[in-house]
């Protein structure tokens, strides 16, 4: 997804371009995406508990 590209939508017909969104919406979306990425990175960095599948 290219948020700052040519402004052409990649699939959502009628969706506003990034620059058409109000500054508050862009800031909120950026913050939410940053938190999602950081949460995912934190989960990926923590080794998963090994499950014992022996029955």
DSSP file (Angstrom, degrees, kcal/mol; ACC not computed):
  #  RESIDUE AA STRUCTURE BP1 BP2  ACC     N-H-->O    O-->H-N    N-H-->O    O-->H-N    TCO  KAPPA ALPHA  PHI   PSI    X-CA   Y-CA   Z-CA
    1    1 A X              0   0    0      0, 0.0     2,-0.8     0, 0.0     0, 0.0   0.000 360.0 360.0 360.0 127.3    0.0    0.0    0.0
    2    2 A X    >   +     0   0    0      1,-0.2     3,-0.8     2,-0.0     5,-0.3  -0.852 360.0 179.4-107.7  98.0    1.5    3.3   -1.0
    3    3 A X  T 3  S+     0   0    0     -2,-0.8    15,-0.4     1,-0.2    16,-0.2   0.760  83.7  35.5 -69.9 -24.6    0.0    6.0    1.2
    4    4 A X  T 3  S+     0   0    0     14,-0.1    -1,-0.2    13,-0.1    -2,-0.0   0.184  96.8 104.9-117.3  16.9    1.9    8.8   -0.4
    5    5 A X  S <  S-     0   0    0     -3,-0.8    -2,-0.0     3,-0.1    13,-0.0   0.420  93.9 -45.3 -78.6-144.5    2.0    7.7   -4.0
    6    6 A X  S    S-     0   0    0      1,-0.1     3,-0.1     2,-0.1    -1,-0.1   0.580  75.4-112.2 -69.6 -10.9    0.1    9.0   -7.0
    7    7 A X  S    S+     0   0    0      1,-0.3     2,-0.4    -5,-0.3    -1,-0.1   0.440  71.8 137.6  92.6  -1.1   -3.2    9.0   -5.1
    8    8 A X        -     0   0    0      1,-0.1    -1,-0.3     9,-0.0     2,-0.2  -0.660  55.8-121.2 -81.4 132.4   -4.7    6.2   -7.2
    9    9 A X        -     0   0    0     -2,-0.4    -1,-0.1     1,-0.1     8,-0.1  -0.466  10.3-148.8 -72.9 142.2   -6.6    3.7   -5.1
   10   10 A X  S    S-     0   0    0     -2,-0.2    -1,-0.1     2,-0.0     3,-0.1   0.356  82.1 -27.9 -92.8   5.5   -5.4    0.1   -5.2
   11   11 A X  S    S+     0   0    0      1,-0.2     2,-1.0     4,-0.0    -2,-0.1   0.280 109.3  94.5 173.6 -28.5   -8.8   -1.5   -4.7
   12   12 A X    >   -     0   0    0      4,-0.1     3,-1.6     2,-0.0     2,-0.3  -0.762  64.6-145.3 -92.1 104.2  -11.2    0.7   -2.7
   13   13 A X  T 3  S+     0   0    0     -2,-1.0     3,-0.1     1,-0.3    -3,-0.0  -0.506  83.2  11.2 -70.5 128.7  -13.3    2.6   -5.3
   14   14 A X  T 3  S+     0   0    0      1,-0.3    -1,-0.3    -2,-0.3     2,-0.2   0.434  89.5 143.5  84.9  -0.4  -14.2    6.0   -4.0
   15   15 A X    <   -     0   0    0     -3,-1.6    -1,-0.3     1,-0.1    -6,-0.1  -0.493  54.9-110.9 -71.5 141.1  -11.8    5.9   -1.1
   16   16 A X        -     0   0    0     -2,-0.2    -1,-0.1    -3,-0.1     2,-0.1  -0.352  30.7-111.1 -69.8 152.3  -10.1    9.2   -0.3
   17   17 A X    >>  -     0   0    0      1,-0.1     3,-0.8    -8,-0.1     4,-0.8  -0.372  32.5-104.4 -74.7 164.4   -6.4    9.6   -0.9
   18   18 A X  G >4 S+     0   0    0    -15,-0.4     3,-1.1     1,-0.3   -14,-0.1   0.910 122.1  49.8 -56.5 -45.7   -4.1   10.0    2.0
   19   19 A X  G 34 S+     0   0    0      1,-0.2    -1,-0.3   -16,-0.2     4,-0.1   0.691 102.4  62.5 -71.8 -17.5   -3.7   13.7    1.5
   20   20 A X  G <4 S+     0   0    0     -3,-0.8    -1,-0.2     2,-0.1    -2,-0.2   0.674  86.0  93.6 -78.2 -17.5   -7.5   14.2    1.2
   21   21 A X  S << S-     0   0    0     -3,-1.1     5,-0.0    -4,-0.8    -4,-0.0  -0.458  90.9 -99.4 -73.7 147.2   -7.9   13.0    4.8
   22   22 A X     >  -     0   0    0      1,-0.1     4,-2.3    -2,-0.1     3,-0.4  -0.311  32.3-113.4 -61.4 151.1   -8.0   15.6    7.6
   23   23 A X  H  > S+     0   0    0      1,-0.2     4,-2.4     2,-0.2     5,-0.2   0.854 117.4  55.8 -55.5 -37.8   -4.7   16.0    9.4
   24   24 A X  H  > S+     0   0    0      2,-0.2     4,-2.3     1,-0.2    -1,-0.2   0.893 107.9  47.9 -64.1 -39.6   -6.3   14.6   12.6
   25   25 A X  H  > S+     0   0    0     -3,-0.4     4,-2.7     2,-0.2     5,-0.2   0.907 111.6  49.8 -67.7 -41.9   -7.3   11.4   10.8
   26   26 A X  H  X S+     0   0    0     -4,-2.3     4,-2.4     2,-0.2    -2,-0.2   0.907 112.4  48.1 -63.1 -40.9   -3.8   11.0    9.3
   27   27 A X  H  X S+     0   0    0     -4,-2.4     4,-2.3    -5,-0.2    -2,-0.2   0.914 113.0  47.6 -65.4 -42.8   -2.2   11.5   12.7
   28   28 A X  H  X S+     0   0    0     -4,-2.3     4,-2.5     2,-0.2    -2,-0.2   0.922 113.6  47.0 -65.1 -44.2   -4.6    9.0   14.4
   29   29 A X  H  X S+     0   0    0     -4,-2.7     4,-2.6     2,-0.2     5,-0.2   0.899 111.8  50.8 -65.0 -40.5   -4.1    6.4   11.7
   30   30 A X  H  X S+     0   0    0     -4,-2.4     4,-2.4    -5,-0.2    -1,-0.2   0.919 111.5  48.3 -62.4 -43.2   -0.3    6.8   11.8
   31   31 A X  H  X S+     0   0    0     -4,-2.3     4,-2.3     2,-0.2    -2,-0.2   0.914 112.4  48.1 -63.5 -43.9   -0.4    6.4   15.6
   32   32 A X  H  X S+     0   0    0     -4,-2.5     4,-2.3     2,-0.2    -2,-0.2   0.909 112.5  48.2 -64.3 -42.0   -2.6    3.3   15.4
   33   33 A X  H  X S+     0   0    0     -4,-2.6     4,-2.5     2,-0.2    -2,-0.2   0.901 110.8  51.6 -65.7 -40.0   -0.4    1.7   12.7
   34   34 A X  H  X S+     0   0    0     -4,-2.4     4,-2.7    -5,-0.2    -2,-0.2   0.924 111.0  47.7 -61.3 -44.4    2.7    2.4   14.7
   35   35 A X  H  X S+     0   0    0     -4,-2.3     4,-2.6     2,-0.2     5,-0.2   0.899 111.1  51.3 -64.6 -40.3    1.2    0.8   17.8
   36   36 A X  H  X S+     0   0    0     -4,-2.3     4,-2.2     2,-0.2    -1,-0.2   0.920 112.3  46.2 -61.1 -44.6    0.1   -2.2   15.7
   37   37 A X  H  X S+     0   0    0     -4,-2.5     4,-2.6     2,-0.2    -2,-0.2   0.920 113.8  48.0 -65.5 -44.5    3.6   -2.6   14.3
   38   38 A X  H  X S+     0   0    0     -4,-2.7     4,-2.3     2,-0.2    -2,-0.2   0.904 111.9  49.7 -64.5 -41.0    5.3   -2.2   17.7
   39   39 A X  H  X S+     0   0    0     -4,-2.6     4,-2.0     2,-0.2    -1,-0.2   0.913 112.3  48.2 -62.6 -42.5    2.9   -4.7   19.3
   40   40 A X  H  X S+     0   0    0     -4,-2.2     4,-2.4    -5,-0.2    -2,-0.2   0.917 111.4  49.9 -64.6 -42.9    3.6   -7.2   16.6
   41   41 A X  H  X S+     0   0    0     -4,-2.6     4,-1.8     1,-0.2    -1,-0.2   0.890 109.5  51.7 -63.1 -39.2    7.4   -6.7   16.9
   42   42 A X  H  X S+     0   0    0     -4,-2.3     4,-1.1     1,-0.2    -1,-0.2   0.889 111.3  47.2 -65.0 -39.0    7.2   -7.3   20.6
   43   43 A X  H  < S+     0   0    0     -4,-2.0     3,-0.2     1,-0.2    -2,-0.2   0.889 112.2  49.5 -69.2 -38.7    5.3  -10.5   20.2
   44   44 A X  H  < S+     0   0    0     -4,-2.4    -2,-0.2     1,-0.2    -1,-0.2   0.809 109.0  53.1 -70.6 -29.3    7.7  -11.7   17.5
   45   45 A X  H  < S+     0   0    0     -4,-1.8     2,-0.6    -5,-0.2    -1,-0.2   0.739  95.0  79.1 -78.4 -23.1   10.7  -10.9   19.8
   46   46 A X  S  < S-     0   0    0     -4,-1.1     2,-0.0    -3,-0.2    -1,-0.0  -0.762  90.6-120.3 -87.8 119.7    9.3  -12.9   22.7
   47   47 A X        -     0   0    0     -2,-0.6     2,-0.1     1,-0.1    -2,-0.1  -0.343  29.8-116.8 -61.0 135.4    9.9  -16.7   22.2
   48   48 A X        -     0   0    0     -4,-0.1     2,-0.3     1,-0.1    -1,-0.1  -0.411  32.5 -99.7 -70.7 147.3    6.6  -18.6   22.1
   49   49 A X        -     0   0    0     -2,-0.1     2,-0.3     1,-0.1    -1,-0.1  -0.525  41.5-118.2 -67.7 128.3    6.1  -21.1   24.9
   50   50 A X        -     0   0    0     -2,-0.3     2,-0.4    -3,-0.1    -1,-0.1  -0.530  26.4-144.5 -73.9 129.5    6.9  -24.5   23.5
   51   51 A X        -     0   0    0     -2,-0.3     2,-0.7     2,-0.0    -1,-0.0  -0.761   5.1-136.8 -96.2 140.0    3.9  -26.8   23.5
   52   52 A X        +     0   0    0     -2,-0.4    -2,-0.0     1,-0.1    -1,-0.0  -0.864  20.7 179.7 -97.2 114.9    4.2  -30.5   24.2
   53   53 A X        +     0   0    0     -2,-0.7     2,-0.4     2,-0.0    -1,-0.1   0.258  37.3 125.2 -99.9  11.0    2.1  -32.5   21.8
   54   54 A X              0   0    0      1,-0.2    -2,-0.1     0, 0.0     0, 0.0  -0.565 360.0 360.0 -72.6 128.2    3.0  -35.9   23.1
   55   55 A X              0   0    0     -2,-0.4    -1,-0.2     0, 0.0    -2,-0.0   0.408 360.0 360.0-108.2 360.0   -0.1  -37.9   24.0
